Amino acid sequence: MAFSVAALELGCRFIGIEAPRLYRTDSDRGWTLKSNVRTHWSQEGSAPVRTNSQGYRDSEWALAKEPGVLRIAVLGDSFTEALQVPLEQTWVNQLPTAMAAVPGCRLLQGFPKGAETLNFGVGGYGTGQSWLTWQKDAQRFQPQVVLHAVYFENDLRDNIESERGSGSSPTFSLHQGTLSRSDAFRSSPDYRFRQSWAGQLSDWVLGWSRLAQLINQLKNLRNARAGEECDTDGCTFFPLGPDGTKLYGPDPEDLPESWEILRSILRQWNKESKNRGSRLVVTSVTTPPQLWPNRQERDQKVKDQQLDWFKPETQLAGLLKADGIPYLPLAQELQQQADEQGLIAHGFAGQKPGPGYGHWNREGHKAAATVLARKLCSLDLPLING
């Protein structure tokens, strides 16, 4: 038995299997990326992945800002982390070049060396966890702009215990208008196991053994694809998530608690950013149904279920305008590109569930960076150079 396991381990090493665990527990946010990890991501898309010494999917950063450079800290979930494409193809990485290509970019006035982006995105994060990441890490780098990317399909419910539960991350609630945070996840069985000697041993084994990494990767692939309505020819279901009818439907009272908590988090974050000499700007990434490649099917859903694909953007715009927070949505422009130019921004050909589903592909990242750069460049924000 031991000989067989050793042979399998050597075989995995010989053929180059390397898939260490990317995430670790974090007492403030529930989890975060490990530092200095190298692997290849293939669960969706395909890309080499490397985390820096700070524990984020980006190149190394200098703590001190370079004079003449606009520093933008970017926070968000897996659309910002962007494991599905190579680092140079992510929208965050492309943003400085896209901004430099905008004639007369207002935001870059006074910054002759252009912009730089620091990517603090972590997969699975809600807005509350991104806010905590700003407090714990991002603010130390003194960015002039703090750019937070919202993903409506889960960010609204990820912040509250009644939707996400208390077992994996901090949650938030409102009591008479006061925002409260619960760290009940620290008492959950899963978190306590990961912190125990047995959990630490398991983590070490997954960090050292290529055979264990292969088994874990196969398990993750199976879990990721469980429940997909797909056959050998691909997937055919319309990608309307669990909150789809609430997000896009006609009832104005849907998800009221989620919206109020999101607004309270962003309002507090905005105050903290200003106190640190930064300006908070919010954008929102697109969802698969908003850019579904089959326009006829997408329009039929609108007709049958009285949906408005831009309802969440409209709702968030109203809340942020009242609080003086700039908001730069992307959905309308990217949907127009999908309809007029055939842009397929979500999903990956040759992989289930396929084009139209899941995260942004290379084309989606490029289109998002281009549209967002134009919108950022139109902002007139008082920024400090230095």
N, C-alpha and C positions, 0 to 999 in steps of 0.2 A: 504493500500500500504506500509506504513512505517513498519507495523507489519510483512508483508511478507518479506520485505527486511531484517529486523532484524532476522527473522527466518532463512532465507537463509544464512546470515552471521554466525549465531551461528552453523548452520549445517556444513558449510565449516570448521569452527574451530574445530568442534567435530570430523570430519573425518580426520583432519590433513592436509588439503590443505594449502600449504605455498609456494608461488612463487613470491617473491618480485622482483621488477625491478632490474636487475643486473647492468645496465649501467647508467651513468650520463653524462651530457654535460661537455665538457672541452674546455676552450678558446683557447688552443694551438693545440689540436689534434682532436677536434670535439666531441669526446666521450672517456670515459674510464670506467673501472669497478668501482663500488662503493666499499668502504671499509667496512669490517666487516659485510658482507652479508652472510646469510646461507639459502640455498634452495636445491631443488632436481631437476636436469636437466633431462628432458625426451623427449625433442623435437627430439633428435637423440641420440641413446644410452641411458644409464641410469646411473646416478651417483650423489652422494651427492656433493654439491658445496659449498665451503666456501672461501671467500676472506679475505686477511689479512688486518692489519691496514694501510698498504701502498696502498691498493686498487688493489691487484693482486691475481690471483688464485694460492696461494701457502701458505705454513706455514709461521709463523712469522720469520723475519730476524733480525739479529744483524747488526748494521751499521758498526761496526769495524770487520775487518777480523780476524779470528783465525789464529795464526802463524802455519805454516806447512800445511795449507789447500789451495788448488787451488780453487779460486772463479771464477765461470763462470756465467756471466749474459746472459740469453737467451731471445731473442726478436723475435717476429713474430706475426702471425695472429691466427686464430682459431685453426689451427693444433698445435700451441704451447700452447695456452690457454687450449685447450683439455677438454672442459666441458663434452664431451661424455663418458669419462671413469673416474673411481675414481682417485684421486690425485696420489696414489702410483703406478698406472699403466701407468701414462703418460710417454712419452719418456724422458721428461726433468727430471722427478723424478728418473727414472731408470738409467740415464746416469752415475752418479758417481759410482754406483755399477758395471755397465758394464765396465767402465774404469778400476776399481780396478781388474777386472777379466782378463784383457789383460796382458799376461806375458811381463815383461820388458817395461811397458808403458813409453815411452820417455817423454810425456808431464807431467807426474807425478813425474819425477825425481826432487828431491829437495823439494817435498811436501809429507812428510811421512804420513800425516793424510788423504791423498786422496783429492778428489774434492768435492765441493758443488755447487749446481746450484740454481740460483735465477730466477724464471720464470716471466718475464715481458710481456708475450704474451697477446694480446687483440684481440678478435674476430673482423674481418672486417678490420684490419689495413693493409695499404699498407706499403711499405718500408720507405716512408717518415715519416709516423706516428711512426714507430718503431724507426727511427733515432731521432725524437723529444722526444720520451720516454727515449732514452739514455741520451739526453741532460738534460731533466727535472728531471729524477729520477734515472736511472740505474747507471750513472757515480758517484753518491754520495756514492755508495757502493764499489767503487774502485776495481772492478773485474780485475783479470789479463787477462782473456779472455772474449771477447764480441762475443757471437755466435748468428748470425742472420739467421733465417730460412725463405727462400723465397718460396712462392707458386706461380708457374708460371701462373696458370689458371686465377688469378686476380691481382696479385701484379704489373704486368707491367702496367695495365690500371688504377689501383687505385691511382697512383701518379699524373695523369694528368687530367686537367679540361675537356678537350675535350672528355674524356672517362667516367669519374666519375661524372662530373658536379661540381658545386661550392656550393651545398646546404648542405653538411654534414661534410666536413673535409677540411683541407688545401690541396692545390694542388701545383704542381711544374712545372716550365717551364725553358727552356734554351734560353737565349738571347745573341748571339755572344759568346757562350761558358760559360756564367756565369749563375749559377743556381739561380733561383728566386722562392720565395714562395708567394702564394696568400692565404690570410685569408678571402676571400670573403664569406665563409660559415657563418661568424659571423653576416652577414646581411640577411641571408636566413630566410624565414618565420618560418620554423620548429625550427631553433636554437633560434630565438627571442621568439617564444612561450614558449619553454622549460625554458628560462631564466625569463619569465614574472611571475607575481603573479599567473596567471591562470595555467601556466605550473608547478609552484612550488606546487600549490594545488593539481593538478593531480598527481604529483609525490608522495606527502604525502598520498593521498588516496590509491595509489597503494602499498605504503609501509605499510599501516595500515590494509586495508580491504582485508580479504581473499576472499570475493565474487568478488571484483574487480580484484584480482589477478587471480582467476579462469577464469573470462571472458577474461582477457588479454592473458592468456596462451592458451585458446582455439582459440583466434584470431591468435596468433603467429603460432600455429600448422596448422591452415587452410592456412595461407599465405605461410608457409614453404613447404606445399605439393601442392600448386596450380601449375598447369601446368605439373605435373608429368604424364608421359604416362604409367599409371599403371592401372591394374584391380584388382579384388579381389585375384588373384593368385600371384600378385607382379608386378614388373616392368621388362620391356624387352628392353628398349632403350639403345643404346650404349652411354656412358657418355662422349661425345665429347662436351666440353663447347663452349661458343660463340666465343672464340678466338682460337678454336682448330685447324682449318686449317691454321691459321696464325702462331701459335706456332710450329706446327709439319710439316707444308707443305714445298714445295721446294723453295718458293719464298724468296730470302735472304733479300728483301726490306720490308717484312712485319714487322709492329710495330717498325719502326726505331726510332721514337721520344721516344717511351716508353723505349726502350733499352738504349738510350743515357741518359735519365733522371735517370733511375735506376743506371747506371754506375756513373753518377755525384754524386748522393746521397751517394753511397757506397764509392766513392773516398774521399769525404769530411768527411764522418764518419770515415774512416780509419785514416785520418790525426788527427782528434780530439781524437780518441782513443789512438794513439801513444803519443800525447801530454799529455794525462792523465795517461800514464804508462800502458795502456792496449793494447791488440792485437785483432783486428777484424778478425774473421773467419766467412765465409759464408757457409751455407749448403742449400740444397733445398729439401723440402718434395716431396713426389710422388703425382701424379695426378691419378684419377680413370682410365682413359684410358691406362696409362702406365702399370698398374697392373691388367687390366681387366681379370677376372678369365678364361674366354673363350678364350684360346690362338688362336684357329682357327679363331674366329671372329676378334680378335685383329690383327692378321696377314693379314686377308683379307682387313681390313681397310688400312693397309700399302700399299698393292698391288693396291687397287682401287683408292686411293687418293694420292699416292706417299708420304706417311707420314714417318717421322723419329721420333720415340717416344723420342729419346734423343737429338733432335735438340736444345731445350732450354738450356739443361745442357752444350752442346758443345759450344753454343754461349756465355753463361755466363762465362764458364771456360776461354775462350779466352780473354774476357774483363778483368776479375779479374787477370789473369796471368800478363797482361801488367801493371797492377797497383800494383802488388806485394801483393795481398790479397789472403790468402789461401782459396780454395774452395773445399768442401767435398760433392759431390752429392751422392744421395742414390739410384736413380732409377734403374740403371743397376743391382746392387746386389739384390735389392728387387724383380725386375722382374724375375731374375733367380730363386729366392726362390719360386715365384709364379708358375713358369713353372715346376720346378723340385720337389718341396716339397708340392705344393698345397696351398701355403700361400694365404689367402684372407685377405688383410690388410685393405681394405676399407669397410665400411658398417656394418650393424647389422642385424643378422637373426631375423625374426619375426617383423621387422619394415620396413615400406616402406621408401625409395625405395628399400632397401634390400642390401644383400652382393654385394660388388663391387662398390657401390656408396658412395659418400660423404666422411666423415672424417675417420681417422684411428680408428679401433677398438683395443681391447686389444692386439691381435696378431700383428697388424700393429705397435703399439707403441713399443712393445718388440723387434720386428725385427729391427725397425729403431734405437733404442737405442744401440743395439748390433753392428750393422754395423757402426754407427757413432762413437761409442767408439773406435773401431779398427782404424778408420781413424784419429780421434783426437790423439790417442796415437802414431801415426806414425809421427806427426808433430814435427819439431825441431824449437821451438820458444823461443827466449830469454825472459824469464818471471822473474818478481821480486817476491820473496817470502817475503811477509810482506807488 
